Amino acid sequence: MNDVLLARAERAIEASRALRAQRRAVADQLDDATREVRRVVMESAMLRSELKALRDNRDEQDLRHRAQPE
């Protein structure tokens, strides 16, 4: 009887270890994905800012050309 209980306990301990390892691996993947999302969001914000600056510069140049007497 003790051998059966010991075997079950060992299997449960091993299963618990495997689950903890899987959990750590998934947590690491989530951390990696979160970092990547943050990087992409920041990159997108930078590009939007650059595009806005380009549009503003273009609009200012258009206004200057229209305001100049011909």
KOLKOLTOR-864274 format. One record per residue: z, x, y of N, C-alpha, C, O in turn. Coordinates in steps of 0.001 Angstrom, whole numbers, padded with zeros to 6 digits, always signed. Layout:
N
ZXYZXYZXYZXY
...
! end
This chain:
70
+000000+000818-001196+000000+000000+000000+000000+000863+001263-000717+000587+002224
+000833+001929+001235+000888+002812+002400-000448+003488+002641-000842+003688+003789
-001161+003848+001557-002463+004497+001709-003466+003568+002386-004267+004001+003214
-003412+002283+002025-004328+001305+002620-004015+001154+004103-004926+001152+004931
-002730+001027+004445-002346+000888+005848-002685+002144+006646-003144+002063+007786
-002458+003291+006043-002771+004553+006698-004280+004670+006950-004698+005116+008018
-005073+004279+005990-006533+004333+006136-006989+003386+007248-007846+003736+008060
-006406+002181+007275-006755+001216+008329-006353+001757+009697-007106+001632+010663
-005180+002350+009778-004710+002908+011043-005620+004043+011498-005948+004138+012681
-006028+004899+010574-006918+006001+010921-008264+005494+011411-008830+006030+012364
-008777+004448+010748-010042+003857+011198-009882+003242+012585-010765+003380+013431
-008763+002567+012819-008523+001964+014131-008404+003032+015213-008930+002864+016314
-007723+004117+014908-007592+005214+015873-008949+005822+016176-009272+006089+017334
-009739+006040+015143-011083+006610+015350-011965+005658+016156-012709+006092+017035
-011882+004363+015858-012662+003376+016609-012223+003373+018076-013052+003274+018981
-010929+003482+018293-010412+003525+019663-010930+004760+020397-011319+004670+021562
-010939+005884+019742-011467+007116+020348-012947+006962+020698-013397+007358+021773
-013680+006378+019766-015114+006185+020007-015336+005259+021198-016210+005513+022028
-014553+004190+021288-014685+003258+022411-014326+003936+023731-014987+003711+024745
-013288+004758+023722-012921+005484+024948-014041+006427+025371-014348+006539+026558
-014644+007097+024410-015758+008003+024723-016944+007219+025281-017584+007653+026239
-017232+006072+024684-018319+005230+025188-018015+004744+026606-018891+004728+027471
-016773+004354+026825-016373+003879+028153-016546+004986+029192-017046+004736+030289
-016136+006202+028851-016313+007329+029772-017796+007572+030057-018184+007824+031198
-018609+007494+029023-020048+007711+029200-020651+006635+030106-021461+006943+030980
-020263+005387+029903-020768+004292+030739-020259+004441+032173-021006+004203+033121
-019005+004830+032335-018453+005045+033675-019214+006165+034383-019497+006059+035577
-019547+007231+033663-020334+008322+034247-021721+007840+034661-022216+008200+035729
-022347+007023+033811-023663+006476+034147-023573+005597+035391-024442+005653+036261
-022527+004791+035471-022331+003926+036638-022139+004768+037895-022702+004453+038944
-021355+005827+037798-021161+006719+038946-022477+007334+039384-022765+007405+040579
-023282+007784+038417-024593+008368+038739-025491+007338+039421-026148+007634+040419
-025509+006130+038872-026349+005073+039448-025878+004721+040859-026697+004502+041751
-024574+004667+041059-024025+004356+042382-024417+005422+043393-024818+005108+044513
-024300+006691+042992-024707+007782+043893-026193+007680+044233-026585+007875+045383
-027009+007376+043241-028452+007264+043476-028768+006102+044414-029606+006232+045306
-028104+004979+044217-028328+003821+045098-027933+004170+046527-028654+003848+047471
-026794+004825+046685-026360+005218+048033-027367+006162+048674-027670+006038+049861
-027883+007101+047898-028873+008042+048426-030136+007319+048870-030681+007595+049939
-030594+006390+048038-031824+005663+048354-031625+004767+049571-032521+004654+050407
-030463+004128+049680-030183+003282+050842-030158+004128+052115-030706+003728+053142
-029527+005288+052042-029480+006167+053209-030883+006643+053577-031246+006677+054753
-031661+007007+052575-033035+007449+052822-033854+006333+053464-034632+006578+054386
-033677+005114+052974-034385+003967+053528-033990+003735+054984-034846+003459+055825
-032695+003847+055282-032225+003666+056656-032814+004743+057572-033189+004462+058710
-032890+005963+057071-033466+007048+057868-034942+006776+058146-035413+006982+059265
-035665+006317+057141-037088+006012+057341-037282+004869+058322-038174+004921+059169
-036449+003832+058212-036548+002716+059162-036281+003197+060587-036948+002774+061531
-035304+004081+060729-034984+004629+062047-036158+005447+062593-036498+005336+063771
-036765+006252+061753-037920+007046+062181-039088+006145+062573-039762+006394+063573
-039321+005104+061787-040412+004179+062118-040160+003483+063448-041076+003327+064256
-038926+003067+063672-038587+002420+064939-038817+003380+066102-039367+002989+067132
-038402+004625+065942-038606+005613+067000-040098+005821+067268-040512+005917+068423
-040896+005891+066216-042343+006046+066399-042938+004848+067130-043767+005014+068024
-042517+003637+066751-043015+002434+067422-042604+002420+068886-043404+002096+069763
-041344+002777+069142-040862+002801+070526-041654+003810+071350-042040+003525+072483
-041894+004986+070782-042683+005995+071502-044098+005499+071764-044641+005699+072851
-044687+004861+070780-046048+004337+070944-046074+003268+072038-046976+003247+072876
-045074+002383+072020-045006+001328+073035-044818+001914+074433-045418+001434+075394
-043983+002954+074549-043783+003602+075846-045075+004244+076331-045406+004151+077513
-045798+004886+075442-047065+005511+075826-048071+004457+076255-048806+004659+077222
-048111+003338+075550-049017+002250+075929-048679+001734+077323-049580+001472+078121
-047399+001586+077624-046982+001104+078940-047358+002101+080031-047785+001710+081117
-047197+003390+079737-047554+004420+080718-049047+004405+081016-049459+004547+082167
-049854+004233+079976-051308+004229+080169-051733+003000+080968-052643+003078+081794
-051085+001882+080728-051443+000660+081468-051006+000749+082909-051670+000194+083785
-049902+001436+083186-049359+001500+084535-050120+002493+085414-050058+002407+086640
-050839+003437+084795-051571+004430+085585-052780+003785+086262-053516+003023+085635
-052981+004096+087545-054187+003544+088223-055445+004237+087705-055447+005429+087399
-056475+003476+087622-057736+004023+087097-058669+004422+088183-059770+004899+087906
! end
